[in-house]
Amino acid sequence: MRYIICVVKIASEFERIADYAANIAKQVLRLEGTPFALSTDYIIEISRACRTMINSVLDAFDRLEEFSAVTVWKKDDDVDKKFVRFMNTLKRETERLEDTADAFTQYIFVGRCLERIGDHVTNIAENIYYIKTGDSYLSHFDEYLG
């Protein structure tokens, strides 16, 4: 029963990830030629981290391996840190450039979507852990992080 319930939750998480990906694609078209080169590098870095998390969580689900799931949800901390660095860099870039408010807003939106994708992948990892163990991921979190 917990498998069925969690699969429904996982499907919902992937639906939200797809929504964020669609939003990002729309914004990327608008951002072509904007002056935020450093921020673009951060977006690419965060995108790659999220892609790695998605691939890892799919593998963890395929194998129903709770340690892999815990490893994936811990990677969200890295995405969050990259997002903070991205925001700080974008702020500095915006302060030195004039007439960049529209692009600034679009970059924030893309960065936030990526950060939320990391959160949804973490939710999937938590569901995998629950399917496998029947426990809340918090009940054994420290055991896995050593």
N, C-alpha and C positions, 0 to 999 in steps of 0.2 A: 504494500500500500504506500509506504513512504517513497518507493521508487517512482510510482505513478505521480504522486503529488509533486515530487521534486522535478520530474521531467516536465511537467506543466509549467512550473516556476522557471525552469531553465529556458524553456521555449520563449517565455515572456521576456526574459533577460536578453536573449538573442534578438528578439523583435525590437527592443529598445536600442540595442547596439546598432542594428540596421538603420533605425531612424536617425541616430546620430551620424552614422556614416553618410547617409543621404544628405543631411544638413551640411556636413563638411564639404561634400562634393559640390554643392550649390555655392558655398562660400568661396571655395578655391577658384572657381571660374571668375568671381568678382575681384579676387586678390591679385590676379596676374598683373605684373608690372608695378606692384607697390614697392615702396622704398625700404621695407623692413627685412633686409637680408639676414641679419642675425636671428630675428624671431622666426623666420622661415626655417632656419636650421633646427631650431628647437622643436618646431611643429613636426618636422621630419623625424627627429629623434624620439619624440613622444609617440608618433604614429608607429614607428618600428617596435617600440616597447609594448604598445597595445597589441600589435599584430602577434608578437611573440607570446604574450599572455593568452590571446585567443587560441593560438595553435596548441599551447601547453594545456589549457583547460579542456580543449577537445580531446587531447590525448589522455588526460586524467579521467575524463568521463568515459571514454572508450574502455579504459582498463578499470574503472571504478577504484582508483588508487588514491587513498586519502592523503598520503604524504605529498604526492604530486599536487593535489588540490591545495594543500596548505602552502606549498612553495609558490604556487601561482598567486594566491591571495596576498602573500607577503610582498610580491613584486609590485603591488599597487602603491606601496610606499615610494618606490622609485618613480613611478609615474607622477605621483603627487609632488615629489621634490622637483622633477623636471618641469612641471607646470608652474611652480613657484618661480623657478629660474627664468622660465619663459616670460612670465608676467613682469618680473623685474627688468628683464632686458627690453621688453616691448615698451615699458614705461620710459626707460632711458632713451630709447630710439625716438619715441614720440615727443619727448621734451626737446630734442635737438632739431626736429623737423617741423615745419609749419604745414598747415592744411592737411593733416593726416588723421583727423578724427574718424572719418568713415572707415578707412582701412584699419585703424586701431580697433574699432568696435568689431569689425569682422574677424580680425585675428583673435580677439578675446573669445568670441563665439566659437571659433574652431578649437582653440585651446581648451575651452571648457567642455566642449563635446568630447574631446579625446580623454580628458580627465574623467568624465562620467562613464565612458566606455570601460576604462580601467575599473571603476567601481562596480559596473555590471558584471564584468568578468569575475571579480572577487565574489559577488553574490552566487555566481554559478559554481565557483570552487567550494563555497560554503555548502551548497546543496549536494555536491558530490560527496563531501565529507559526511554529511548527514545520511545520505543513502547508504554509504558504506558502513558507518558506525552506529547510526541511530542516536548519536549524541550531537549536542550543539558544538560547533567548532570552538567556541570560547572555553568549553570545559577542559580541553586538552591542548590549547594553543601553545602554552609554554613547553610542553613535552617535545613538540615538533621543531621548535626554534632553538632548543638547546641552549 
